[in-house]
Amino acid sequence: MNIRNILILLLLFPASVALAQKERKFVREGNQWFETGLKDTAKLDTVSFGKAEVAYRRALELKPEDQKWQFNLADALYKQKKAEESAKEFETIAEKATLPDDKSKAYHNMGNSFLVQKKLDESIATYKKALRLTPNDPETKYNLAYAMKMKQEEEKKKDQDKDKDKKDQDKDQNKDQNKDQNKDQNKDQDQKKDKQNQDQKKDQQKEQQQQQQNKISRQNAEQMLQALENDEKKTQEKVKKAQALKAEKRNVDKNW
């Protein structure tokens, strides 16, 4: 190694030390804010976790491939309920990790991020990936069982909603059928009522016509009787006249 190369190494060494010190400073700052956020158990301290996120990102700008700082960043995102972002970060960590235990932890937390989003199928699949790497992990087993129970309850609720919708649909259909049936019955009743009214009117008209005919027949009978009486009177008058003429002629004959 020549003197020039030695001088370059000497110049670079202080710079790398300074960067490492700055990186550790950001990490310490992030850890302090993260621990502060964990202290308040009564509520979610998103402000402290947000500051921790900023500090971890600064550390990663100086050392982008550090999986430990990236894991801390993903945790800070999860604590702020940024579940979608944290799931992506944990997925990246799982892909890059080489040790089974590191991969399993990343999958475990990734499953938690899916779970809080109620993406049950994704969380179940991710917990199973973690258990393939660390089969005896009790926390992952518990979370997997919890997610599967939620899935069963969700499917049960869907079935109940389907049954309720079907019952409501059948109820509406029966209601419509009853409505149509009542409508048809009312229509039949109206038709029967109209027919009865029509028959009643016909009977009334027939009765009126019969009464009118009876009236006319009575009038005709009276007229005929009157005519007969008149004819009889005329006949009697004719007979009387004839008798009178005959008597008068007889008297004349006698006088002669």
C-alpha positions in Angstrom: 0.0 0.0 0.0 1.5 3.3 -1.0 1.4 6.6 1.0 -1.4 8.0 -1.2 -3.8 5.1 -0.4 -2.9 5.4 3.3 -3.8 9.1 3.2 -7.2 8.4 1.5 -8.1 5.8 4.1 -7.1 8.2 6.9 -9.4 10.8 5.3 -12.3 8.4 4.9 -12.1 6.9 8.4 -13.2 10.1 10.3 -16.1 10.6 7.9 -17.4 7.0 8.3 -17.1 7.3 12.1 -19.1 10.6 12.0 -21.8 8.9 9.9 -22.0 6.0 12.2 -22.3 8.3 15.2 -25.0 10.3 13.5 -26.9 7.1 12.6 -26.7 5.8 16.1 -27.9 9.2 17.3 -31.1 9.0 15.2 -31.6 5.4 16.3 -31.3 6.3 20.0 -33.7 9.2 19.4 -36.2 6.9 17.7 -35.9 4.4 20.5 -36.5 7.0 23.1 -39.7 8.3 21.4 -40.9 4.7 20.9 -40.5 3.9 24.6 -42.3 7.2 25.5 -45.2 6.1 23.3 -45.4 2.7 25.1 -45.5 4.3 28.5 -49.0 5.8 28.0 -51.2 2.7 28.2 -54.5 4.8 28.5 -54.4 6.0 25.0 -52.4 5.6 21.7 -49.6 8.2 21.7 -49.4 8.7 18.0 -47.3 11.8 18.4 -44.4 10.0 20.1 -44.6 7.1 17.6 -44.7 9.6 14.8 -41.5 11.2 16.0 -39.9 7.7 16.4 -40.8 7.1 12.7 -39.1 10.2 11.6 -35.9 9.4 13.6 -35.8 5.8 12.2 -36.2 7.1 8.6 -33.2 9.4 9.1 -31.2 6.5 10.4 -32.2 4.4 7.3 -31.1 7.3 5.0 -27.6 6.8 6.4 -27.8 3.0 6.4 -30.6 1.8 4.1 -29.9 -1.9 4.3 -30.1 -2.1 8.1 -33.0 -4.5 8.8 -33.0 -3.7 12.5 -33.8 0.0 11.8 -36.3 -1.0 9.2 -38.0 -3.4 11.6 -38.2 -0.5 14.2 -39.7 1.7 11.5 -42.3 -0.9 10.6 -43.2 -1.2 14.3 -43.6 2.6 14.6 -45.9 2.6 11.6 -48.0 -0.2 13.2 -48.3 1.7 16.5 -49.7 4.7 14.6 -52.4 2.4 13.0 -50.7 2.8 9.6 -51.3 -0.9 9.1 -51.2 -0.9 5.3 -47.7 0.8 5.3 -46.4 -1.4 8.1 -47.5 -4.6 6.3 -45.5 -3.5 3.3 -42.4 -2.8 5.4 -42.7 -6.2 7.2 -43.1 -8.0 3.8 -39.8 -6.3 2.6 -38.0 -7.4 5.7 -39.3 -11.0 5.4 -38.0 -11.1 1.8 -34.6 -9.8 2.7 -34.1 -11.7 6.0 -31.8 -14.7 5.8 -32.3 -16.2 9.3 -35.6 -18.2 9.9 -36.2 -16.5 13.2 -36.0 -13.0 11.6 -38.3 -14.1 8.7 -40.8 -15.6 11.2 -40.9 -12.3 13.3 -41.5 -10.3 10.2 -44.3 -12.6 9.0 -45.9 -12.5 12.5 -46.0 -8.7 12.6 -47.1 -8.7 9.0 -50.0 -11.0 10.0 -50.9 -8.5 12.8 -51.0 -5.7 10.3 -53.4 -7.6 8.1 -55.5 -8.6 11.1 -56.2 -5.0 12.3 -57.3 -4.2 8.7 -59.7 -7.2 9.0 -58.0 -8.9 6.1 -58.5 -12.2 7.7 -57.5 -14.5 4.8 -54.2 -12.6 4.4 -53.5 -12.6 8.1 -54.2 -16.4 8.4 -51.9 -17.2 5.4 -49.1 -15.0 6.8 -49.3 -16.5 10.3 -49.0 -20.0 8.7 -45.8 -18.8 6.9 -44.4 -17.7 10.3 -45.2 -21.1 11.9 -43.6 -23.0 9.1 -40.4 -21.3 10.1 -40.9 -21.4 13.9 -43.6 -24.1 14.6 -43.5 -23.8 18.3 -44.0 -20.0 18.6 -47.0 -19.7 21.1 -47.8 -16.1 20.1 -48.2 -16.9 16.4 -50.2 -19.9 17.2 -52.6 -17.9 19.4 -52.9 -15.1 16.8 -53.6 -17.7 14.1 -56.3 -19.4 16.2 -57.8 -15.9 16.9 -57.8 -15.0 13.2 -59.4 -18.3 12.2 -62.1 -17.8 14.9 -62.9 -14.4 13.5 -63.1 -15.9 10.1 -65.6 -18.5 11.3 -67.7 -15.8 13.0 -67.6 -13.7 9.8 -68.8 -16.6 7.7 -71.5 -17.4 10.3 -72.7 -13.8 10.2 -72.7 -13.9 6.4 -74.9 -17.0 6.5 -77.2 -15.5 9.0 -77.5 -12.3 6.8 -78.2 -14.5 3.8 -80.9 -16.4 5.7 -82.4 -13.1 6.9 -82.3 -11.6 3.4 -84.0 -14.8 2.1 -86.7 -14.6 4.9 -87.2 -10.9 4.1 -87.5 -11.8 0.4 -89.9 -14.6 1.1 -91.9 -12.3 3.4 -92.0 -9.6 0.7 -93.0 -12.2 -1.9 -95.8 -13.6 0.4 -96.9 -10.0 1.1 -97.1 -9.4 -2.7 -98.9 -12.6 -3.2 -101.4 -11.8 -0.4 -101.7 -8.4 -1.9 -102.4 -9.8 -5.3 -104.7 -12.4 -3.8 -106.6 -9.8 -1.9 -106.7 -7.7 -5.0 -108.1 -10.6 -7.0 -110.6 -11.4 -4.3 -111.7 -7.8 -4.1 -111.9 -7.8 -7.9 -114.1 -11.0 -7.8 -116.2 -9.5 -5.1 -116.6 -6.3 -7.1 -117.5 -8.4 -10.2 -120.0 -10.4 -8.2 -121.4 -7.2 -6.7 -121.7 -5.7 -10.2 -123.4 -8.8 -11.5 -125.8 -8.8 -8.6 -126.6 -5.2 -9.2 -127.1 -5.9 -12.9 -129.4 -8.9 -12.1 -131.3 -6.8 -9.6 -131.7 -4.0 -12.2 -132.9 -6.6 -14.7 -135.4 -8.0 -12.2 -136.6 -4.6 -11.4 -136.9 -3.8 -15.1 -138.7 -7.1 -15.7 -141.0 -6.4 -12.8 -141.7 -2.9 -14.1 -142.4 -4.3 -17.5 -144.7 -7.0 -16.0 -146.5 -4.4 -14.0 -146.8 -2.2 -17.1 -148.2 -5.1 -19.1 -150.6 -6.0 -16.4 -151.7 -2.4 -16.3 -152.2 -2.4 -20.1 -154.1 -5.7 -19.9 -156.4 -4.3 -17.3 -157.0 -1.2 -19.3 -157.7 -3.3 -22.4 -160.1 -5.5 -20.4 -161.9 -2.4 -19.1 -162.1 -1.0 -22.5 -163.4 -4.2 -23.9 -166.0 -4.4 -21.2 -167.0 -0.9 -21.8 -167.3 -1.6 -25.5 -169.4 -4.7 -24.8 -171.6 -2.7 -22.5 -172.0 0.0 -25.2 -172.7 -2.7 -27.8 -175.3 -4.3 -25.5 -176.9 -0.9 -24.9 -177.1 -0.3 -28.6 -178.5 -3.7 -29.1 -181.1 -3.2 -26.4 -182.0 0.1 -27.9 -182.4 -1.4 -31.3 -184.6 -4.2 -29.8 -186.7 -1.7 -28.0 -187.1 0.4 -31.1 -188.0 -2.7 -33.1 -190.5 -3.7 -30.5 -191.9 -0.2 -30.4 -192.3 -0.2 -34.1 -193.9 -3.6 -34.1 -196.4 -2.5 -31.4 -197.2 0.6 -33.2 -197.9 -1.4 -36.4 -200.0 -3.8 -34.5 -202.0 -1.0 -33.1 -202.5 0.5 -36.5 -203.6 -2.8 -37.8 -206.1 -3.0 -35.0 -207.5 0.4 -35.8 -207.9 -0.7 -39.3 
